[in-house]
Amino acid sequence: MISFFRRIFSSKIGLFLTFCFVGLIAIAFATADVSGSGAFGGVTGSGTAAQVGKTELTTAELGSSVNNAFRSEQRENTSLDLKTYIDGGGFDSVLERMINSFAIADFGNQHGIIAGKRLVDSEIAGIQAFQGADGQFNEENFRRALQQQGLNEKQLRADFSRNLLAEQLLPVSGFGTAVPQKLVVPYTSLLLEAREGKVAVIPSAIFVDTSKPADAALAAFYSENSSNYTIPERRTVSYALFSKDRFNDKINPTAEEIQGYYNLNKARYSASQTRNLEQVVLPTKEAAQAMADKITGGMTLAAAAQSVGLSAAEVGSVSKVDFVGMASQAVADAAFRTDAGGLSPPSQSALGWHIVKVNSVDQIAGRSLEEARAEIVAVLKAEQIDEALAELTVKMEDEFAAGSSLADVAAAEELNIEATPKLLANGQNPDDPDFRPIAEMQRILPVAFSMDEDSDPQVIEILPGQQYAILHVTEINAAAPPPLKSIEERVGRDYMLDEGSKKAKAVADTIAKKVADGMALSKAMSEANAQLPAAETVSSTRADLARQSQQGQVPPPLTLMFSMAEGTAKTLRAPQNRGWFIVQLDKIIPGDAAARTDLLEATKQQFKQVFGNEYTEQFINAMKADIGVERNQGAISALKSQLSGRN
C-alpha cells in the first residue's frame, strides 16, 4: 500500500528525513570505514556556496558532505561513480539538505532553541568509530577518526548541533494532522478497483535478420549505445596484511612485570569465599522479623514469602564484596556471618529489610605467584600485544603522512606486498569472470575506491583489534566502454535484436491501431503475417499491484493497464529489446471501500503521514523565508563541475 500511495501523491513519504538534516558528517562516521580517505574529489579553496541567515555554507563543507553522501550510496551500489551520482541529482539533494539544516539551526538559535554541549557530547560518544574496545568513548580513536576524515572537532560539533535542533523543531510541525473521511474513502476504493484486459507480445526474435551486419552499421550502433557496454571504474590495489600474531614470539612479560601484576591484584589471588544466597526484601523490620519467625518454625523461605504476597529472589553465588554492591554492608555482614543452611537476622538496605537464606558456602583457596603465573603471563602478553599493534599502526600512519611509500613501510616491517588485478568496486574482475577476491577485500575495496589517485597509503582495520592492512591505489581506470573489436560478437547480437525490435514495433503499432478502430485483438494479430503467440487474458486489482510492487515483481504491461482508459489499446517496449507488448484494457470494475474499516483506517494513517510531511516541508520553507537564503550560483556550479571532472 505504501508503494501505491507513493505513486499517487506528489509529496514523498518520509519527507521528514528528506528535508531535515540527516547528519551527513555523522553518517560518514557511523556507517563508513573511517580509516579511508576523506574525499573522492578534492575541493580547491573555500568560497561561499550559500549564505543561510547569519551562517555561511562554504564550498569546502558542501564538497565534503557530497563526498560523504556519495560514499554511503556507493556501499549500496558498488558500481556507482561520483560523476553519475552528481548527474543523478546527488549533489543538488545534498545542497538542499544542508541549506535546510543551516536554516533550521539559524532559526532555532534566533528563537532561543539550542543543543547543549552535554547533549552533543552524548551523541558523539554514541558513534562506534569513536569508541574503544570496551565500548566507551576513546579520545585517541576520536582524534584519529577526525584526522582521517579531514575534519576538526568544531565542524563535527556544529554538525551534531544542527541535527539535534532539527530533531527538536521538525516533529511538532507534522503532529495532529486531520484527514477528512470524504478524501479517504475514494482513495481507499481505488485499492479495490479491478481491471480486466488482454496482453499480447510481439517478439523481436521473429523479425531478426541473422545475416552479418555491415561494419559501418555496427560501428554506428555501438557509438550510439556505448553506455550499455561501459565498464565501471576499476582500480588496482597494492596491499599487505598483518595481524597481532606477528608479536606472539616477540613479546613476553618480564619477571618484574609478572610480580608487579600479582602485587596489584592480590585480592584476586587471595583466599576468598562465595555464598549461594536467596532473599526476600520487606518494607519494615517488624515484617521481616515475623517472616523470619515463620521460617524458624519450619516454613520454607519461598512459602513464607508467598504467604504475604511476595516471592523469594535467587541471588546465586556471590562474594561478599559483590553482595555489598547489591544490598548493603549490613546485609552482607549478616549473610556472611550465617552458617550454611541458616537464615540471617533482618538487616537493612536502601531497598528495605532483608531476610537472607544461605544455601551453601564455597571456600576458594588462594593462589601463589607460581600458581597464578600462567594466567598472569597470558593477560600481560595479550595487553602488551594489543599495545604493540596499536603503536605499529600509529607509526605506519605517521610514516605515510611523512611521505613514506607502501614499499618502504612494508620492507621495514617485513610484510609481503600483494597486488590485485583491475577490480570493480564489488570485487569482480571483468577480464576474468572466475576471479574470486580474498575475504579481506570486503574491507579493503571500499577504502581503496574512496581514495584519490595521489592519496597517501592507508592503514585500515580488517578485523577489529586482530588484523590490519596497509594499502595504496596504484592505478585507476575510469569508467569506459571497451574497444568494439573485443566485444564485437555481443554487439552484433544486440544490433540484430535491435533491428528486429524496430520491425516488431511496427507490427505492434499496426495491431494496436486496428484494435483502437474496433477490431478484435485476436483478428488484428492474425492479419500480421507473422507467427505470433496468442494474447493472454489478465485481471488484477490495485491492491494486488501494490503488493507486487513492494516485492518488485509487477509486470510492466500490468502497470500500464492501470494507467489506461477503458476500451483502449497501447504498445509498450519489452525489457532488453526482446519485443513489444500490446495491452488492451477491456473493463474497469470500480471498488467500494465504504464498509472496509480496516483499509479506511490504514489509508487514513498514510494520509496523515503525507500531510505531516507536507506541513514539515512548508515549515522549513517558512524558516528559510524568515531568515533569508542567498545562493552563490557561480561557486555552486564551479564546485559541481570540479567534483564531476575529477571522477
N, C-alpha and C positions, 0 to 999 in steps of 0.2 A: 504494500500500500504506500509506503514511503516513496519508493521509486516512482510510482504512478503520479503522486502529487508533485514530485519534483519536476515532472514534465508539464504538469498543468499550470503551476504557478511560476511567474517570472521571478518572485523572491526565492532565494535559495535557502533550503533547510540548513540549519547550522550557521546562520548569518552571524550569530554572536561570535563564533570563532573566526569568521571571515573578517569582521570589522573591528574586533578588539585586537589588541596587540598580543601576538602569540608567543612572545618571548624568543625572538629569533636567536639571540646570543645564548640564552639559557638552553634552548633546544640543542644548539650545537654541542654544549657540554653534556646535556642529559642523555642524548641519543647517539652522538657521534664518537668515533675513536679520537679522543683529544690529542693523541700523540701525532696526528697528521699535521700537514702544513696548514697554515691559517687561510690560504686563499688559492683559488684556481686562476683567477685573473686579477693581477695586482692593480691597485688604483694609484696612479701617479698624482701626487699633490692632494690637497684637500680644500675644495671650494665649498660653496654653499649650494646644496641641492634644493632646499626649501626653507623658508622662514615660517615657523609654525608658532603663532603668538609671540612670546618672548624667547622661544627656543630655536636654535639653529640646527637643522639637519644637514650634516656635512656629507660630501660625496664619499669620503672615506667610510663613514658609518653606513651609508647606503650600500656601497660596494661590498663591505664586509658582510652585511646582512643578506645580500643577494647570494653571495658565495655560500653562506651557511645554509640558506634555504635550498639552494641547488644540491648541496651535499645530502641533505635529508631526502630530497626527491630521488637522487641517484641511487640511494640504497634500495629503493623500491624498483627502480628502472635502471639497471646497471648499464644499459647501452646509451643512456641519455648523456648528451654533451651540453656544455654551458651555452653555446650559441642556440641550440634547439630549445633549451629551456627558456632563454630570453625571448626568442622569436615566438614561443608559445604563450607569452604573457606573464612569465615568471617574474621578470624584472618589474613590470608595472604593478603586479599584485603585491610584491614586497614593498614597493614605494608607497602604495596606498595604505598598507597596514602600518608602515612606520609613521606616515603623516597622521593617521588616525591615532596611533599610540601617543605621539607627541602632543596632539591636540587634547586628548583625554587628560594627560598628565598636566598640561598647562592650565586647562580649565579647572581641574581639581585643585591645583595649587592656588589659583586665584580665589577659590571659594573655601580655603582653609582645610582641604582634604589632603592628607599626606600619608605616606607609607613610612613608618618609623624605622630607625636603624635596627632595632631588635627584630622587627618583622622581616626586614630584608636579610638580616643575619641568619634567621631560621630557614629562609628559602635557600640561601647559598649552602648552608650546612646540609641540606637535604639532597644536593646534587651528588650522585655517586662518584663522579670523576674527582670530586674534592675530598673524598673520604679515604681513610687508611684501611688497613686490613681488618681493624676492629670495628669498622662501620661508622666510626666517628670522624668528624671534620679534621682534616690534616692540613696544617698550614703549608707544609712543603709541597704536597700534591696540588694545593690551591694555586700557589705561585707558579709552579711548573706548568700547570694547565693554562693559566693566563698567558704565560710567555709563549707557549706553543701555538696558541690561537691568535697571538699578536694583539692582545687586549691589555688594558690596565684595570685595576680594581674600580676606579671611578666609573669607567664605562659600564662595567658589569653591574655595579650597584644601581646606576641610573636605569639600566635595562630592567632589572627586577622591580625597581620602584615604580616605573611606568606600568609594568604588567600588573602589579598589585593594586594600583589606582584604578585600572580598568576593571579589575575584579570587584572593586567596591562600587564603582559608578554604574556599570552597564546592566547588571542583572535586574535592578529595580525598574528599568525602563520597559522591560517586557513582562512584568508581573501584572496579573489581574485583567488580562485581555478577555473580552466578551465576544462570543461568536453567535450571531442571530441564527435561529433554527431554520429560517427561510433560506439561508445560504447553505446550511449543512445538508439539508435533505436532497436538493438537486445534485450536488456533487457526489453525495453518497450513492444516489441512484445510478450515477454513471458507472460505478463499480459493478453493478448488476446488469448493465446493458450487455446484450448478447448480439453477435453478428454472424451471419451465415454467408458463405460465398464459395468461390472456386479459385484454385491456383493452378496454373499451368506453367511448365518450364520449357524454354526453347534452348537446348544445349548448344554451346559453341562448337563442341566436338563434331557435331553433324556436318558443320559447314567448313571444317578445317581443310585447307589445301596442303597436302603433305609434300609438295614439291619444294626444293631448296629455294629459300628466298634470295633475292638479289643482294649483293654485298652493300650497295648504296642504301637499299630499303632497310636492311638490318642495322646499318650504322645509324641511320636517322631514327629508327625506333629506339635504339639503345641510348642515343643522345637525349631523346625526349623523356625517357623513363629511367635515366641513370640513378635517380634517387631510390628506385626499387632494388637496386643492386649494391647500394652503398654499404661498405663495411664500416661499422662504428670505429671510433678511435681505438687504437691498440697501443700498448706500451710494453717495453722490455724492461724488466726489473732485475737488478743485481741485488743479492741479499745474502746474509749469513745468519744462521740461527745459533743461539747459545742458551744454556739453561743453568739453573743453580747447581746441577750435577758437576759442573766443571770445578767446583770448590770442595767436593767431597773429600778428595785426597790431600787438599792443600790446607784445610782448616782443622785444627784440633785444639781444644781448650787446654790451657796450661794447668799445672797443679795448683798454682796460686788462684787462678780463676775458679777452679772447682771448689777449693777450700772457701773462697770468698762467697760463692753462691750458697754453699752449705750453711755458712755462718749467718747469712742474711735470711735464710729460710729455715732456721732451727725449729720454729713452731711446726712446720710441715713434717719434719722428720723426728720430732719428739714423740714419746708415748702419748696416746690420746684415747678417747673413749667416745663412742657414739651410742645413742639410745633410740630404740624404736618406740615411738610415742603415739598416743591418740588423746584427744582432749575435747572438753566441752567448755564453752565460754558463757557465763551467766551475768546478768546485769548487776546483781548485788552479792555481798559476802554471805548474807543470810541464805539466799537461794543456793549459792554454791555449797555451803555447809550442809544444807538439807539434802542436796543431791549426794554429797559425799557420805552422809549417814545411810542413805538408801543402798549405796554400793557396798559400804562396810557391812550392811545387813544381809548381803548376798545377791543383790541385783547387779546385773552387768552394766557397764558404762553405757552401752547402746540402749538398753532397756530403760535405764534411769533417765537418759536424755529424751527418749521418745515419750516418757510419761509426762513430760512438761512441754511437749511440742517441739523439741529440738532434736538434733542428730549429732552423733559423735563424729569428729573430724580426724582423719588419719594424718598425722604429721609425718610418719615414716622415720627412717633412721637419720638422725641429725647429731651434729656435735653441739656442745654447749654454746660455743660462740655463735653458730648459726641460729640456734633456738633463741638466744638473746635478741637477735635481729628480728625474729618472727614474733616474739612475745614481749618479754621484758627481762631485766636482770633478776628480779624477784621470782618470776615464774620459772626461769631456767634454773636458778639456785634450788628451788623446791623440788623440781623434777629430777635434778641430778643428785639430790641427797636421798631420793627414794630408791629402795631396793627393787630389783626386777620383780614384776608381778604386783607391785604395790601401787598405791594411789597417793599422789602428792596432796598436801593440805591446800586449801584455797589460797591462791596468790593473785595479785592484781597486775594488770597491764592497762594500756590505754583503751583496749577493747572491752575490758570488764574483768570478771573474776574467773580464773582458770581452775578446772579440775583436770589433772593430767594422769593418765594411766601409763605406767612404764611396762611395756610388753617384754622387752629384753634389753640386756646390756652387753655391748660388744667392746672388748678391750683391744686396741690396736697397738702393737708393740712398736717401740721407737726403732729407728734405723741409724746405724753408724755411718760415717762418711764412706767407708768402703762398701757398705751395703747399698748406699744410695748413689754410688759413683756412676754406674752405667746410666741411670736416669738423668743425673745432672749433666753428664757429658752430652747426652742426646739433646737436652734442652739448650745448653750453651752452644752446641755446634749448630743447631737449627737457627738460633738467633744470630750467630756470627755469620753464617752463610747468607741469611737474609740481608744483613748489613753490607756484606761484601758485594752482593748482587746489586743492591741499591747504589752503592758507591761506584760500581762499574758503569751502570747506566748513566749516572750523572757525569762521570768522567768522559764517557763517549760523547754525550751531548755537548759538553764543553769543547771537546776536540773538534767536533763537526762545526760548531759555531766559530771556532778559531781558524777554520779553513782546511782542516784535515780531510782527506778523501776517504771513501769507503775502504779502498785497498790499504791505506795507511793504518786505519784503526783495526781492520781485520788482521793485518800482518802483526801488529803489536800485540794483539790478544790471541794470536794463533787460531784464527777462525777461517773456515773454508767458505769461499765466496761461490755462490751458485748464480746462474742467470736463467731467466725464463725465456721462452720464445715470445714472439709478439702476441700478447694476450688481450682479449677483450676484458672489460671491467668485471664480467661474470666468470672469468677464468677460462673461457673457451678459446681454442686456437683455430681460427678459420682455415688455416693451412693444414691442419691435422685433426679431423673430427674425432679420432680415437684418443686424443691427448686428454689426460686426467691430471689436474693440478694437485699438488700436495695439500693436505688439510690446512696447513698454516696459511695458505693463500687466502682463506676466508678473512683473515685479519690483515694480511699484507696488501692485497689489491685495493681495498677501499682507501687506504692511506696513499698508496702509490698513485692512484688516479686523482688524488686531491692535491698532488704536488705539481709545481711548475717545473719546466724543463731545467731551469737553473737553480732549483731549490737545493739547499744543503741536504746531505743524507739524514735519515731519521732513525731514531731508536723507538721501537714500538713494542708493546706488551702483547704476547701471543696467549699465554696462559697466566692469569694474574699471579704474580709472585713466584712463578715457576719457570716460564720460558719467554725469551725475548728474541727480537730480530733487529738487525741493522739493515737498512735498505737504501737504494738510490735508483732513480729512474734514469736509465742510460739512453733510451730512445723513445720518442713519441711519434706515432704515425697518425696523422689527422684522419678523420673520417673521410672516405673517398671511395668511389666505385673502382673495381679492379679493371685492368685492361680488357677490352672486348674479346680479344683472342682467347683469354684464359677461361671465359665462360660462354664462348660462342654457341655451344650446343644448347645451353639453358636459355640463352636469349633467343635463339632460333625457335625453340618450342613456344616461348612466350609470345613471340611475334606471330606465329601461325595461329595460336589461340586467340590473340587479339584481333587478327583479321577475321577469324571465324566468329568472334563475338560481334563484330560490326555487321556481319551478314545476319546473325541471329537477331540482332536488334531490329534490323529492317523487317524481318519476318514478324517479330513480336509487335512492332508498331502497326503493321498491316492488320494483324489479327485483332488488336485492341480497337482499331478504328471500326472494323466491321462489327465488333460486339457493341460499340457505342452507337452504331447505326441501327441496332436491333437484332443482329444475327446472333444465334446461339453460339456459345464459345466452342462447343464440340464441332459444329459445322464450319466455323471460321478456321479452326485448326486443320480440318480435313482438306480444306482448299489451299493449304500452304505448300503443296507439292514437296513435302518432306515427311519422313517417318518420325513423327513426334510422339513423346509419351503422353498418355491420356491425362487430362486435368483431374485434380483431386478436389473433393468437396471438403470444406473446412468450416468449423464453427467454434466460437470461443466467447468468453466474457472478458470484460476489462479487469475483473478481479484475477482471472487466470493469467492475463497478460502481465499484471503487476507481480504476481508470484514468480512467473517465469523470468521476468526482468531482474528480480532480486538474485536469481540464480545464474543470470547471464545466458539464458537459453531461449530467448524469444526469436523465432524465425523472422527474418526481415519482411517476408510477404504478409505475415500476420500483423506486424506493426503497421505496415502500410494500410491494411484493410481497415484498421481502426481510425484512420485519418481521412477516409474516403466518404463521398456522398453515396447514398443508396442508389443502386441501378447503374453505377459507373464502372469502368474498367481502366486500369493503369498498368504501365510496364515498370519494371524495376531490375536493375543490373544485379546479377548473382555475384557473390564474392569471388575474387581471384579470376575474373573474366571467364567464368565457367558457363555463362549463358545469360538468359533474361527470363524473368518471371512475368507472367500476365496475371494480374489479380483482379477478380471480378467480385464486387460486393452486391449480393442479391437482396439481403434483407437485414434491417436493423430492428431488434426487439428491445424496446425501452425497458429499463429497470425501474423498480419501485421499492425504495428502501424505507418507506414510511413506518413499516412495522418492524424493521430490523434495528432495534435499540442498540445492539452491540456494535454494529457498523456505524451507526449515527454517533455514538459516543467516541469511537476511535477516530472518526473523521473530525469531530469537534476538537479533539486533542491535537490533531495535525494542524488544523486551522489556528489554534491557539499558539502553536509553536511558530507558524509562519507569520501571524500577526505580531507576535512578540519580537521576532527577528526584524520585521519592518519597523516597529517602534524603535528598536535599538539602532537601526540604520539612521532613522530620522534624528534620533537623539545625538548621534555622532556628527551628523551633518550640521545640526544646530550648534554644537560646541565649536565646530570648525568655523562656522559663520560668525560666532560670537568673538572668538579670539583672533580670527584672521589668518589666512594661509596664503603665502605668496611663493609660487614655484619659480625656480630658476631653470627655465626650459632648456636654455643653452647648455648649462652644466649637466643637466639630466641626460640630454641627448648625447653629449660627449662621453659621459660615463658608460652609457648603454652601448655605444659604438666601441668604446675601448674594451669593455668586457667581452663583447661578441667577437671582436677582432683577435683577441688573444687565444680563442679556442677554435 
